[in-house]
């Protein structure tokens, strides 16, 4: 990040610079907070999934394999318990509505 000397700038120039920075910040937020998931391997060799919530979901390979194998059962359970389950709306989706 570079340092900009703002001591000789007018108020209008500063406002323009601030608006540009805010627009860039909003653009970056929209890009990173979309519904995309990202995956990383932790230092201990576990797989972390980012983008589901505030914190990553981290499991080891065997745990992910067990979960993947149980997906049909999980989908059926979600369907059966649907009315009892809470749907969390992301902040971005709230703002868009």
C-alpha positions in Angstrom: 0.0 0.0 0.0 1.4 3.4 -1.0 1.3 6.5 1.0 -0.3 9.6 -0.6 0.5 13.1 0.5 -2.9 14.7 1.0 -1.6 17.9 2.6 -1.9 19.9 -0.6 -5.2 18.5 -1.8 -8.5 20.3 -1.8 -11.6 19.1 0.0 -13.1 18.1 -3.4 -10.0 16.1 -4.3 -10.1 14.3 -1.0 -13.8 13.6 -1.4 -13.2 12.2 -4.9 -10.3 10.0 -3.5 -12.5 8.8 -0.7 -15.4 7.9 -3.0 -13.0 6.0 -5.3 -11.6 4.1 -2.3 -15.1 3.2 -1.1 -16.2 2.0 -4.5 -13.1 -0.2 -4.8 -13.7 -1.5 -1.3 -17.3 -2.4 -2.1 -16.2 -4.1 -5.3 -13.7 -6.2 -3.4 -16.3 -7.1 -0.8 -18.8 -8.1 -3.4 -16.2 -10.3 -5.1 -15.0 -12.1 -2.0 -18.4 -12.4 -0.2 -20.2 -14.0 -3.1 -21.7 -17.4 -2.8 -18.4 -19.0 -4.0 -16.7 -21.5 -1.7 -12.9 -21.7 -1.5 -10.8 -24.6 -0.3 -7.4 -24.7 1.5 -5.2 -27.3 3.0 -4.3 -26.4 6.6 -0.8 -26.7 8.1 -1.9 -30.0 9.7 -3.2 -31.4 6.4 -6.9 -30.9 6.9 -9.2 -29.5 4.3 -10.9 -26.2 5.2 -13.9 -24.9 3.3 -14.4 -21.1 3.4 -17.5 -19.2 2.5 -20.2 -21.2 4.4 -20.2 -18.9 7.4 -18.0 -16.7 9.5 -15.5 -19.5 10.2 -14.2 -22.2 7.9 -15.4 -25.8 8.2 -12.3 -27.9 8.6 -12.2 -31.7 8.5 -9.6 -34.3 7.7 -9.7 -36.3 4.4 -11.4 -39.3 6.0 -14.1 -37.1 7.6 -14.8 -35.4 4.2 -15.0 -38.8 2.6 -17.5 -40.1 5.2 -19.6 -36.9 4.8 -19.5 -37.2 1.0 -20.7 -40.8 1.2 -23.5 -39.8 3.5 -24.8 -37.0 1.2 -27.9 -38.9 0.1 -28.8 -39.5 3.8 -28.1 -35.9 4.7 -30.2 -34.6 1.8 -33.1 -36.9 2.9 -32.7 -35.7 6.5 -32.8 -32.1 5.4 -35.9 -32.7 3.3 -37.6 -34.5 6.2 -36.7 -31.9 8.9 -37.1 -28.9 6.5 -39.7 -27.1 8.6 -37.7 -27.4 11.8 -34.4 -26.1 10.2 -33.5 -22.5 10.2 -32.5 -20.8 7.0 -29.8 -18.2 7.5 -29.9 -15.3 5.2 -26.5 -13.7 4.5 -26.0 -10.0 5.2 -25.4 -9.3 1.5 -28.7 -11.0 0.6 -30.5 -9.0 3.3 -29.1 -5.7 1.8 -30.1 -6.7 -1.7 -33.7 -7.4 -0.7 
